[in-house]
Amino acid sequence: MTSSDPTPIETDAAPRRPVLLVIGDSLSYYGPKGGLPADHPQIWPNLVAAELGWDVELVARIGWTTRDAWWAMTQDPRVWAAIPHAGAVVLAVGGMDTLPSPLPTALREGLRYIRPPALRRAARTAYGWLQPRLSPLGRPVALPPRVSVEYLETIRDALAYMRPDLPVIGTLPSVHRSEQYRSVHAGRLPAARAITRWAAEKSVPLVDLAEAVRENVFSDDANPDGIHWGWEGHRRVAAAVGDAVRIVHRDAEVPVEGLR
């Protein structure tokens, strides 16, 4: 066979496993000591995929809001490649939307572009000093609940257009005890109410991250930053997400013994 010969087609290849597509923020891949690779076996997306016997595509970044999730939908080719093979999509965003953001989000995002480096470092230091001191105001939040829901619905509607059969699972915001935000989280309840109303209207199952991780976040086993979870938090979220996937996807496997 020469390099110009066509590659033979495998006719007896095993069928491709469903893909769990997770569009999330840093809660999807941070552990008790910091950020981890997307294939780390203890983060919740991989726990769910292992439990179901699926593959996983994790598209996430620190600080992502529902707006960033929509941008990922429109700009990230990994998302485009995963959608045709997805068994379910988990929209694990929205928590960042609810955090106090008295300084404009665009300012935080734009710090990386400041030049020269000395000026950038000074601006980061000033931002880091101001953020916790202004957070007790509680507002504005990074994204108002109405806007968060608009982005979630835009994502759901786009997925329904491409794959009407594709289940979409939403999440309610987590909780935190971060000194960076002075433990202020006044934006969570309004956002949770708005997301719950949207989910009821559109028949989107919800996983309440706060319910799953509250005990862990306020324990010594969580990440010291007060936002990210320890391993028990990841296990509980994996159990809740796995239950939601099995409800909406009739071909999802029963739990693998020993994973819970």
Buried (B, 14 or more C-beta within 10 A) or exposed (E): EEEEEEEEEEEEEEEEBBBBBBBBBBBBBBBBEEEBEBEBEEBBBBBBBBBBEBBBBBBBBBEBBBBBBBEBBEEBEEBEEBBEBBBBBBBBBBBBBBBBBBBEBEEBEEBEEBEEEEEBEEBBEEEEEEBBEBBEEBEBBBBBBEBBBBBBBBBBEBBEEEBEEBBBBBBBBBBBBBEBBBBBBBBBEBBBEBBBEBBEEBEBBBBBBBBBBBEBBEEEBBBEBBBBBBBBBBBBBBBBBBBBBBEBBEEBBEBEEEBE
